[in-house]
Structures are given as C-alpha cells and as structure tokens.
Amino acid sequence: MAEKKRTEADWEDIRVFLALARHGSLSAAARTLSVNHATISRRIRSLEASLGDKLVERRPEGYVLTPAGTRTLSAAREMEKAVQTLGRGELDGAPKGLVRINASPALSQGFLISRLAKLPLLYPGIDIDLATDLRSISLDRHEADIAIRLDPPPVADLIAKRLGSMAYGFYGVPAICQRVEDGEAPVFVGFDETNADIPDARWLTREYPHARVAFRANNQIAQASAARSGVGLALLPHYIGRKEPDLRLCQITPVPPPREIWLLIREQDRNDLPVRTVVEHLMRAFADEERLFAA
C-alpha cells in the first residue's frame, strides 16, 4: 500500500526522476547526472515517499512509469521548464529553456544541425539538445520535446505538422553511373545488418534482391561518403545526394516513392514558447529548402 505523503517533494529528487523516466535505466540516468546507481535509487525512493505513490516499476526491458509516474512526469517537466526559465534571469517574454529534438542521423547531419545551431544565436535564452538516433526517442516519456519522423502513423495526444516530401535517387561517381546506365548490373552501398529492417533498406532488398551490396553503413551520410570512392551506388534522399559535388544522379529505375516528413510535438506543449519558437524555425527552414528535398 502506498505511503501517505510525508514531506514536500525535493527538487533534486525530481531531477533524478526525470532522468530515469527519460532514459529507462539506472545506468543511463546515473551517467546523465554524473552520480552512482545508489543515488538514483535513493532519490526515487525519497520522491515516492514524499508523494505517497509508486512512480516506477522495474521490468526486464528497464524501468517504466506507473500511472502515477506518468502524471508526475508531466508536472515534473513543467517544473523543469520553470527552473530553466528562472535560471536565465528576468521573465522578459523572450523564449528561454532547453528544447530537445530527435531526428535520424542522416537528417540531422545532412540538414538540421546547421539550421538548429543558429537558434541559440537568434534567441540567446534557448538551448538545443539534438538526439541523432535511428532509435525513436519517446515524446511521451519526455525524452524529447520535438520529433521529426518519416510517414508517422496517427498518434493520440500528439500534434503532427507536415514539413514536406522527401524524394530519393541513386547517386554515384560519374563513371559508375555511366556503366550502370549502359546496362551493367549495379553494385550498391546500403545499410548495415543492424538496420536492415528500416524502410529504405527493405525497399532495396525487395526491388534488387540479387544485387551485390559491396559496402554497408548505418546512415546515409556515411553511405554517400562511401559512394564517392566508386565502390557502388547509394540510394540517397535528394537533400543529401544533391549536395555531393563528386556524385551525380543516376538515371535508373525503379526508385522508392517519396516519403512525407512530419514534425511531432505533445498537445500540452502547443503554447510552450521555446518549443513553439523552435517549431516555427524548423517549418521555415523546410519551406525555404523545399526544392532540395523534392523529386
């Protein structure tokens, strides 16, 4: 049975709870906060005692939130934002705080980093945390405030904004492209075995089942770099291929259909000033570069 509330919640306990909720393991939370596992466990027990509810459960896949933990996470995130705002100084109406964004490695390295890095210069109160993972970071667990996804399914309690359409082509050095266009069997650069289940990799396997994949890498920026050596053709989004001066678009078919790019935020963050500022900046950036992504 849960204990009755004994004391007011300690902010340090809440910080630890936020880290554990976001990362799902004691070790990851401990690394994030530069403390040991015992401190994480002790702080969580302290917060549970203060609130009189069990907040997390340990399962084989890691720590998961209880219903009380989910409610607490939302309130704790608002407290974190308030602390960040106060830490910036006066409440002058300017956007202030840390905004966490998640996108794929290729989209991050090939497009987002250079655009997002301008935001702290334009808005000195905003800090950016960009997670460049193929693994989807959870908005519900508040691991991220903004997620950029391709072809996302409808998700309850999330707001989805369409950023544009991303088209593909095969890119290679001119000599390789010419030989393939003249009828030679293509040799490809593709995804590594760990990422063989992502849509681009599955499409290439399905459409070119007998083709050799001579070089594999875990993201399309690395694949473009490999293609520059002449090892094979890389299936790339145009926003990557068109910026590679040593590669050209090969006139071969089929190619995958374009995919939709979406920006996702939580419903409760609709009016959050730092999040809204970053969302508007990203939407302008994609609109300005629409032709870079299109077929």
N, C-alpha and C positions, 0 to 999 in steps of 0.2 A: 504494500500500500504506500502511496506517495506521502512524503512528509508534508506537514503544514509549512507554509512559508515562515522562515525564521529570521531572515535579515534582508536588507536591500541588496540587490544584485551589485556585484563588484565589476567595474569596467574591465579589469584585467581578465576576469573570468569570461566575460562576454567576448573579448578579443580572441581568447583561446577557442571558445565555442564556434565563432565564425570561421576560424581556420580549419577546425575539424569538420565542420559542416561542408566547407568548400572542397576540401581535399579527400575526405573519407577515410583517412588513416592517421594513426598516431604519429607515424614516422614522418609523413608529409607535413602534417601540422607542426611538428616539432622543428623540422628544417625551416619552415617558413618563418617561425617566430624565434629561431635560434635558442631553443630550450630543449630539455630532455623529455622522454616519454612520460616519466613520472609526474612532471609538472603539468603536462596536458591532462593526464588522468585526474590529478588532484584538483585542477581548476574546473574540470567538467563536473566532478562530484560536488564541488563547492557551489557552482551555479545551480545544479539540480536541487541541492538542499535549500538554497535561497528562494527558488521559485516554487518548490514543492511539487515538481513534476520530473519524470524521467524524460530526458531530451534526446538521447541517442541509444541505439541498440547495436551490439556487435554481431555481425554476420560474417559468413565466410568471405564474401566479397568486400568487406570493410565495414565501417560504421555508417549506419543510416539513421535518418531522423525519425523520431516518433511523431505522431500528430502534434503533440505539444512542442516538440522540437521545431517542426515546420512553422508553427505560429510564432515561436520565439525568434526564429531566424529572420522573419520579416521585420519584426520590431528591432532586432539587433542591427540589421543592416541600416535602418533609419538612424539609429543611434550613431553608427559608424560614420555615416554621412554628415551628421551634425557635428561630431567631433572634428572631422576633417575640415569642415567649413569654419568652425571656431578657430582651428589652428592656423588658418590662413589670415586671420586678422578681422577687420571690420566686416560687418554684414552690409556690403555696399551694393548688393544686387548683381554683382558680376558672378559668372559661373565659377564655382570653386569645388574641388574634390577630385578623387581618383575615379576614373571610368575604365572598367575592364572590358576588353573586346576580345572575341575569339573568332579566328578565321583560319583557313587552311594555310599550310606553309607557302604554297605557290602564290596564292592571292595576297598573302601578307608581304612576302619578299618582292613579288613582281609588281605590286601596285599600292598596297595600303601603307607600308612603312613610311615612304617618302611623303605621303599626304597627311598621315596622322602626326608625324613628327612636327608639323607646322603648328598644331593646335596649342601646345604649351607656349609658343611664341605669340600667337594671336590672343590667347587667353591665359595670362600668367598664373591664374588660380587653378587651372586644370592640369592634372597629371594623367598620363595614359599608360595602361598596362595591356600589352598586346600578346595574347597567348597564341602561338603559331603551331597548333597541333592538328594532326589529322583526326585525333580523337575529339569528339564533340564535347565541349565544355558545357556544363549544365547551367541554364538560366535559373531554373527552379531552386537549385542549391546555392544560388548567388555566387557561383564561381566566375560568372561574367555578367555584365550589365547589357552588353550588345553582342549578338552573334550574327555572323554573316554566313549564310548557308546557300547551297545549290539545291533547287527543287525541293524545298522543305514540305513535309506533309502538314495539314492543318493541325495546329496545337492550341488547345484550350488555354485561355488566360495569357496568351502572347499576342502582341501586335506585330503583324508582318507588313513590311514595306518593300515593294519591288524596286530593285536598284537597276535592273537592266537584263540583257540577254547576253550569254557568253557562248560564242561560236568557236569551232575547232578547225584545225587543218594539220596536215603532215608537213613538217619542216625538216630540211636537211641542207647540207652543203650543196652548192650548185651541181657538182659532178655526180653526186649520188642521186639527186633529183632527176637529172637528165637520164641516167641509166634506167631508173625505175619508170619514168615516163615513156622510155623507148621499149618497155616490155620486160625488163629484168625483174625477177622476184624481189620484193622488198625485204630488207632486214631492218628490225625495229629496235628502238630504245624504249623501254617500258618501265612499269612499276615493279618493285621487288616483291618477293613472295609474301611478305608480311602484309602488303597492301593489295594483294591480288583480287580482293573482293570488292574494291571500290568501283563505282560505275564505269569510269574510263578504262580501267584495266579489264573489266569483264567484257566491255564492248569490243576491245581489240582482240581478245581471245576468241570471242564468238564470230567476228567478221573475218578474221585472218587466222583460222585455227591451226594451220600448218606452217605459219611463218616463223622464222627464227627471231628470237629476241636476244640480241647479242650483248646488250648492256641493260642493267636494271638499277633503278634508284628510287628513293621513296618520295620524291616530289618532282614537279615538272620544271622547276628552275634548274635542278641538277640534271634532269634529262636533256634540257636544252644545251647545257654545258657539254654533256657527253656528245650530243649530235654535232657540235662544232668540230669535233675531232674527225668526223667522217665515218664513225662506227655504224651509223644507221639513221633511219628516220624517226623522229619523235612526234608523237601525237600531242599537240600543244594547243591550249587556248590562244586565240589570236593576240590577246594582250601581251603574251609572253613572246610568241614567235615573231611578231611584227617589230619588236624592239631588238632583235638579234641581228646585227649587221652581217654576220657571216653565214646566216641561214636564209633560205628562201622558201616560199610556199610551193609545195609540190602539187602538180595538177593530177592527182589521183583520187579515185573514189572507191568505195564509199568513205564518208567521214561521219562522225556522230552528229546527231541533231543538236542544235543549240540548247543550252540549259539556262533556266531562269536563276538570277541572283537575288536573294532576299535578305533583308535586314530584320532581325527579330529583337524585340525588347519585351520586358514584362509590362503588363497592363498598369501596374501601380507606379511604374516609372515614366508614364506618359508625360507628366508635368514636372519631372525632375530636371532642373535647369542644366546641370552639367551633362546629363545623358542626352537631353534634347539638343544641346549645342553640338555635341559630337555627331548625333544622328543627322542633323541638318548639314553639317560639314561633309559627311560622307555622301549624302544624297547629292549635294552639289558636285562633289568630285566625280562620282559615277556619271552624272548627267553631262558634265563637261567632256568626259572621255568616252562617250557612248560609241563613237566610231572605232575606237581602239578595240572594243570587245565584239562588235557586230561582224557578221559574215561579209 
